[in-house]
Structures are given as structure tokens and as C-alpha cells.
Amino acid sequence: MPTWSPPSPSPTRTRRSASSTPPRPATCRWPFRFTLEHGGRLPSGDPLDEAIARTDAETGAYPAYYMINCAHPSHVEPALQTEGAWRRRLRGLRANASRRSHAELDESTEQGDGDPQQLGEDYLALHGLLPRLNIVGGCCGTDERHVEAIARRLLAVQRERREDV
């Protein structure tokens, strides 16, 4: 089966912003991912809404959408307290099973697998704050039990919505 790979950017098809963003093909947009620490801020300390607004401003809204990865839902929820259209740009979440910070995970000998069912509930709670969330999965410490619990909870909501129509 043939595999797909992104096109190589050519000098005539590449745009560059004033920031340190890499060259990119003008015909193919990609998602951009952030990770968050406790309190819902990027490791730099920047709030998520400001990071998305700045990235969009510096790149002409080039990212197709945004994702959050390698952060527990309890780290994500505080970032979503600010209202705005920026939340519609968030479409994906790949969460850690553990509530530990990145520093704690780096120092730990095990990642911790948390509670898969609770992680599914946590995703469900975030789903209400992220109207376009449609890409989900697991990151550090997750396995098929976590992904199954996430899918089960979110699919149940989809079925309920269809029944209400």
C-alpha cells in the first residue's frame, strides 16, 4: 500500500512569518499542538488563548486547527475559562493519564496510568467547553483502556444528540 508524505516545500511555494516558524508549503495547512502545565498555561507561562491568538496573527491563521497534547484534562480545563472564538480553533486533545506535571513525570520512574474511566469523564467535561473537539486520543501513560473509555463516553454523547433530533 502506498504511503502518503507531505510535499516538500519549494522556495516558490513557501511563506515565512517574522517569527521563528519554519517554512511551510502554501498549499497544505497543518495542525499546531501545544502542551499545558498545571493551571492551564504553556510551559513558557503564556495563557493558551494568547498563544493561539499570537500564532494566528503571526502566521495569517495558517494552522488548520490547534490541538493540546501531553497534558491531563485537569491542566486543560483552567485554560478554557476564557471565552472567545479561539476555543473553536481547538479540535484535538491527546491527554496524559497522570495528573502529574511534566517536571514530576520527568523525575518519576513510572508515568502512572490513572483511572481510565475517570479520564473518559474528564474528556466528556472538556467536550462541553470545546465545541469542535473531534480528534481525541491518549498520550503519556495511556493505553487501549483509556482510549476505549474516552471513545465510549464521547460516542454516547453523539448518540444522545442524534436521538434528540
Salt bridges, closest charged atoms under 4 A:
GLU37 OE2 - HIS102 ND1 2.65
ASP46 OD2 - ARG54 NH2 3.07
ASP56 OD1 - ARG89 NH2 2.84
GLU83 OE1 - ARG87 NH2 3.55
ASP113 OD2 - ARG145 NH2 2.89
GLU121 OE2 - ARG153 NE 2.76
ASP122 OD2 - HIS72 NE2 3.72
ASP122 OD2 - ARG99 NH2 3.73
ASP143 OD2 - ARG145 NH2 3.02
ASP143 OD1 - HIS146 ND1 3.15
GLU148 OE2 - ARG152 NH2 2.31
